[in-house]
Every structure is written in structure tokens, then in C-alpha cells.
Amino acid sequence: MNDILARVGDKWSVRVVMGLADGSRRFNELRRDIPGISQRMLTRTLRGLERDGLVSRTVTPSVPPRVDYALTALGRSLCDPVAQLGNWAIANIGKVEAARAVYDGGQD
């Protein structure tokens, strides 16, 4: 169970799942839309999500080959919980930052 929570709770996995929530995307589209993610990290994240059955990878024969990534039914079922967590984070960022400031101020 811990490895599943680590996968779905990982910041890059969350960003990729949300990036695919509206439909399939190509690698570079995802990379452009996820600030701060490196090519290597996106590759690792997509492979892990594919391994866990959350993302599918489709290769279309062409020159160069076209590769599209999409959420599976299992991956789509993760969108609502991830969105709720994101909404919580947005709604509470001020409180968390204030708590950090109080804590950090007492760490002399």
C-alpha cells in the first residue's frame, strides 16, 4: 500500500495525472505544461504511471514515431481525489505558510 500512496502522492505524478485529465497528450506537450519538470523526471514518472496501470502509451507509426499518453480508467478514477487535494492546498496555503513562519521563528 505504501508504494501505491507514494506513486499517487508524488508531486510529479499528480501533475501528470492532472495534465492528462482532459485527454491524451504528447510527451513535449506535457513537458511544456508542467513547469519545472525535467525530461528525465517526466520519462520516469510516465513509466511508473504506466507500470501501475494509470497511464497508457500509444505509439503511432510515422516518421518520427508519434507517442501519445492518456489516462486509463483507473487513472481517470484518480482525478477527483487529486483535484480535491489540490483545491485543499490552494484554499489553505496561507494558513500553512503562517504556521511555517511561526514554527521557523521559534527555531533559534
Residue frames as qw, qx, qy, qz and C-alpha x, y, z in Angstrom:
[[0.000, 0.886, 0.464, 0.000, 0.00, 0.00, 0.00],
 [0.332, -0.755, 0.073, 0.561, 2.83, 2.43, 0.81],
 [0.371, -0.117, 0.564, 0.728, 4.28, 2.18, -2.69],
 [0.142, 0.637, 0.658, 0.376, 0.88, 2.99, -4.21],
 [0.197, -0.919, -0.273, 0.206, 0.47, 6.02, -1.95],
 [0.423, -0.521, 0.297, 0.679, 4.00, 7.11, -2.80],
 [0.321, 0.222, 0.646, 0.656, 3.16, 6.93, -6.52],
 [0.007, 0.741, 0.574, 0.350, -0.18, 8.74, -6.42],
 [0.342, -0.886, -0.201, 0.238, 1.04, 11.26, -3.84],
 [0.585, -0.155, 0.242, 0.759, 4.24, 12.15, -5.68],
 [0.129, 0.692, 0.089, -0.704, 4.12, 15.75, -6.89],
 [0.107, 0.351, -0.636, -0.679, 5.10, 14.88, -10.45],
 [0.032, 0.254, 0.954, 0.157, 2.60, 12.03, -10.69],
 [0.122, 0.674, 0.559, -0.467, -0.15, 14.35, -9.50],
 [0.129, 0.632, -0.199, -0.738, 0.85, 16.97, -12.08],
 [0.051, 0.150, -0.838, -0.522, 0.97, 14.40, -14.89],
 [0.087, 0.441, 0.890, -0.078, -2.43, 12.93, -13.96],
 [0.157, 0.745, 0.341, -0.551, -3.95, 16.40, -13.97],
 [0.053, 0.523, -0.474, -0.706, -2.17, 17.18, -17.24],
 [0.083, -0.008, -0.908, -0.411, -3.84, 14.17, -18.83],
 [0.257, 0.352, 0.719, -0.541, -7.26, 14.75, -17.25],
 [0.471, 0.587, 0.079, -0.653, -8.66, 16.41, -20.40],
 [0.874, 0.469, 0.024, -0.127, -7.38, 13.78, -22.84],
 [0.889, -0.010, 0.143, 0.436, -4.31, 12.28, -24.41],
 [0.023, 0.963, -0.216, -0.157, -1.18, 14.35, -24.82],
 [0.794, 0.439, -0.272, 0.322, 2.22, 14.02, -26.38],
 [0.731, -0.285, -0.275, 0.556, 5.38, 13.99, -24.27],
 [0.336, 0.140, -0.015, 0.931, 6.50, 17.51, -25.18],
 [0.318, -0.616, -0.315, -0.648, 3.01, 18.92, -24.60],
 [0.731, -0.590, -0.334, 0.076, 3.10, 17.54, -21.07],
 [0.660, -0.129, -0.152, 0.725, 6.62, 18.80, -20.51],
 [0.111, 0.402, 0.124, 0.900, 5.68, 22.33, -21.60],
 [0.474, -0.603, -0.291, -0.571, 2.60, 22.35, -19.35],
 [0.795, -0.543, -0.232, 0.141, 4.35, 21.11, -16.19],
 [0.130, 0.890, -0.311, 0.307, 6.75, 23.83, -15.05],
 [0.351, -0.696, 0.590, -0.212, 9.99, 22.62, -13.52],
 [0.917, -0.051, 0.393, -0.043, 9.82, 19.00, -14.65],
 [0.072, -0.583, 0.683, 0.434, 12.88, 17.71, -16.46],
 [0.683, 0.296, -0.513, -0.428, 12.75, 15.39, -19.44],
 [0.331, 0.188, -0.903, 0.201, 14.25, 12.62, -17.32],
 [0.224, 0.073, 0.702, -0.672, 11.73, 13.07, -14.49],
 [0.658, 0.264, -0.009, -0.705, 8.78, 13.17, -16.89],
 [0.603, 0.275, -0.715, -0.221, 10.01, 9.96, -18.53],
 [0.164, 0.087, -0.897, 0.401, 10.41, 8.24, -15.16],
 [0.391, 0.144, 0.477, -0.774, 7.02, 9.45, -13.96],
 [0.695, 0.277, -0.253, -0.613, 5.21, 8.34, -17.11],
 [0.504, 0.222, -0.834, -0.034, 6.88, 4.91, -16.97],
 [0.016, -0.004, 0.826, -0.564, 5.89, 4.47, -13.34],
 [0.527, 0.230, 0.266, -0.774, 2.30, 5.53, -14.01],
 [0.671, 0.290, -0.517, -0.445, 2.16, 3.19, -17.00],
 [0.318, 0.168, -0.911, 0.203, 3.55, 0.32, -14.92],
 [0.159, 0.127, 0.724, -0.659, 0.89, 0.96, -12.26],
 [0.126, 0.467, 0.847, 0.223, -1.90, 0.90, -14.86],
 [0.021, 0.722, 0.361, -0.589, -2.77, 4.59, -14.55],
 [0.244, 0.720, -0.274, -0.589, -1.45, 5.75, -17.95],
 [0.840, 0.292, 0.430, 0.155, -1.47, 4.14, -21.38],
 [0.135, -0.611, 0.459, 0.631, 1.14, 4.78, -24.05],
 [0.749, 0.522, 0.406, -0.042, 0.21, 4.59, -27.74],
 [0.281, -0.445, 0.515, 0.676, 2.83, 4.65, -30.50],
 [0.661, 0.670, 0.236, -0.242, 1.62, 5.64, -33.96],
 [0.703, -0.031, 0.423, 0.570, 3.99, 4.55, -36.73],
 [0.348, 0.929, 0.101, 0.076, 5.20, 7.64, -38.55],
 [0.695, 0.118, -0.091, 0.703, 8.47, 9.46, -39.10],
 [0.096, 0.285, -0.866, 0.399, 9.28, 10.32, -36.38],
 [0.341, -0.381, -0.859, -0.031, 7.01, 7.96, -34.41],
 [0.336, -0.519, 0.019, -0.786, 4.16, 9.69, -32.59],
 [0.388, -0.178, -0.833, 0.353, 3.74, 8.72, -28.94],
 [0.388, -0.533, -0.105, -0.745, 0.62, 9.70, -27.02],
 [0.180, -0.046, -0.837, 0.515, -0.10, 9.25, -23.34],
 [0.496, -0.417, -0.276, -0.710, -3.58, 9.01, -21.84],
 [0.395, -0.268, 0.670, -0.568, -5.16, 8.10, -18.54],
 [0.274, -0.148, -0.935, -0.171, -6.64, 4.63, -18.25],
 [0.526, -0.609, -0.428, -0.412, -9.99, 4.14, -16.49],
 [0.707, -0.449, -0.372, 0.401, -8.01, 3.58, -13.28],
 [0.391, 0.013, -0.043, 0.919, -6.06, 6.80, -13.87],
 [0.196, -0.485, -0.317, -0.791, -9.26, 8.75, -14.54],
 [0.627, -0.609, -0.480, -0.075, -10.66, 7.50, -11.22],
 [0.601, -0.289, -0.266, 0.696, -7.74, 9.29, -9.53],
 [0.188, 0.461, 0.189, 0.847, -8.61, 12.72, -10.99],
 [0.415, -0.754, -0.281, -0.424, -11.31, 13.69, -8.47],
 [0.739, -0.587, -0.170, 0.282, -9.28, 12.84, -5.34],
 [0.592, 0.013, 0.065, 0.803, -6.23, 14.62, -6.78],
 [0.018, 0.598, 0.260, 0.758, -8.32, 17.69, -7.67],
 [0.564, -0.760, -0.277, -0.164, -9.78, 17.76, -4.15],
 [0.740, -0.388, -0.081, 0.543, -6.32, 17.63, -2.63],
 [0.400, 0.258, 0.179, 0.861, -5.16, 20.43, -4.93],
 [0.218, -0.724, -0.307, -0.578, -8.17, 22.55, -4.02],
 [0.687, -0.671, -0.229, 0.156, -7.44, 21.98, -0.32],
 [0.658, -0.139, 0.020, 0.739, -3.84, 23.08, -0.85],
 [0.163, 0.477, 0.249, 0.827, -4.94, 26.25, -2.66],
 [0.424, -0.755, -0.319, -0.386, -7.54, 27.08, -0.01],
 [0.730, -0.668, -0.084, 0.121, -5.10, 26.57, 2.87],
 [0.702, 0.366, -0.141, 0.594, -1.77, 27.81, 1.54],
 [0.056, -0.742, 0.167, -0.647, -1.96, 30.98, 3.62],
 [0.763, -0.579, 0.117, -0.262, -2.58, 29.05, 6.84],
 [0.950, -0.018, -0.024, 0.310, 0.26, 26.64, 6.11],
 [0.487, 0.545, -0.148, 0.667, 2.67, 29.48, 5.33],
 [0.335, -0.748, 0.165, -0.549, 1.65, 31.29, 8.54],
 [0.907, -0.413, 0.074, -0.051, 2.21, 28.12, 10.59],
 [0.839, 0.229, -0.082, 0.486, 5.64, 27.66, 8.99],
 [0.183, 0.704, -0.166, 0.665, 6.58, 31.24, 9.80],
 [0.611, -0.675, 0.170, -0.377, 5.60, 30.78, 13.45],
 [0.971, -0.180, 0.054, 0.146, 7.48, 27.48, 13.67],
 [0.709, 0.409, -0.078, 0.570, 10.58, 28.79, 11.89],
 [0.064, -0.802, 0.151, -0.575, 10.59, 31.90, 14.08],
 [0.706, -0.617, 0.244, -0.249, 10.94, 29.75, 17.19],
 [0.972, 0.103, -0.038, 0.207, 13.87, 27.70, 15.83],
 [0.134, 0.893, -0.356, 0.242, 16.72, 29.91, 17.08]]
